[in-house]
Amino acid sequence: MNGRNRIIAGIATLAVAGTVGLLPSVPAHATPSVKDAQAKVDDLYHQAEIAGEQYDAATVRLKQLKTELTDLQADQSRQDQQLSGVRDQVRDSVLNQFEGSNMSAVGQVVVSDDPKAFLAGLSTMSAYDGIQSSLLNDYANQVTALQLRSKATADRASEVAATEAQLQQAKATIDQKLAEAKQVLGGLQAKQREALLSRDSSRVSTTDIAATGSAAAAIAFAMAQVGKAYVFGATGMNAFDCSGLTMRAWGAAGVALPHSSAAQFNSGRHIPASQLQPGDLVFYYHPISHVGMYIGNGLIVNAENPSVGVKVTGLYSMPFVGAVRPG
C-alpha cells in the first residue's frame, strides 16, 4: 500500500469496534443523539473529502509538473551542449583572427567559463567586427536560449516544491477530520453507532439495472465493489475513494477518466437530472467533491465515506449538483 492509501483505512472497522476511540468518562445522559452525531460525522467526512479532492488534484498536477521538469532539464542539457559547440567555434575563430598577435588579452576572453562574460569580452575586442558576425549572432542567440530554459526549469522546480507542500497540507487535514469523526462515532453507544452506519442502505441486483454496452460494463464493475472499504486516494482493488471507483469502473468499459471528481465533471457531456441513464456520473457539493454512478430507479452506487465504504444509496442523499455521461 502506497503513501496515499495509508492515509486512513481503519475507520471502516468502527461498526464492529464498539470501544474504539471512546470519549473519557462520558456519562450516559451525555451521549449524543444519532441525529446530531450523523450531522457532525457527515460534515467531517465532507471536509475530509474536500481535502481529498485537493489531494487528488495536487497529485495529478505534481505528476504533470515532474514530467515537465524532466523534459525541461533534458532540453536545458541539450541547449547547454549546443552552446558549448558554438562557443568552441567562436573560440577557434578568435584565435585564428589574432594569430601572431599579443595573446594575453585574447586568452582572458577565450578561457572564460561564463557565457555572458565570454560574449561581453568579445564585444570589447578591437577586432570584433572582423570576427564572423553570423557566428557571433548564433552564439548570442544560444546564450539567450539557455537563459530562458534555465529560468523555465527553475520555475517548474519551484512549482513542484509548492505542490508537494499542498499535498502534505491536504493529508494533514484529512487525518484531522477523520480522527474527529472517529471520536464522534466512538462517543455513541453500540446500537446508535450501528443505526448511523447502516442508514440509507439499499440492496440492488445488477440484473435489475437496465443498461447496455459500455455503461453496463461500468456498472457491473462498480456494483461488484459494493461492501469494499473507502480509503482516500485508493483506486482498488481492495478499497476505493469516490473518484477512484468511477475511474476504475469506466476504465473497465474502455473509457479513461481522471482521478478527481471535479475533473470528471468536465470529462463528458452534461446531462440534466430528468434525462439520467444508468452509468451516468452524478456529482455532489459546492465545490464538487464527490462523485457516484447512477444505476436507475433513483439510486446510485458510490464509494461514500470511510464508515460505510462502497454502497448503494439514493440519488439525492447528498446535495446534487449535476451529471455527466462519459464516453
Secondary structure, DSSP 4 states (H G I P E B T S, - for coil): --TGGGS--GGGGGGT-TTTTPPTT--GGGPPPHHHHHHHHHHHHHHHHHHHHHHHHHHHHHHHHHHHHHHHHHHHHHHHHHHHHHHHHHHHHHHHHTTTS-HHHHHHHHT---HHHHHHHHHHSTTGGGS-HHHHHHHHHHHHHHHHHHHHHHHHHHHHHHHHHHHHHHHHHHHHHHHHHHHHHHTS-HHHHHHHHTTT-B---GGG----HHHHHHHHHHHHTTTPEE-TT-BSSSEE-HHHHHHHHHHHTT----S-HHHHTTSSEEE-GGG--TT-EEEETTTT-EEEEEEETTEEEEEEETTTEEEEEETTSS-EEEEEE--
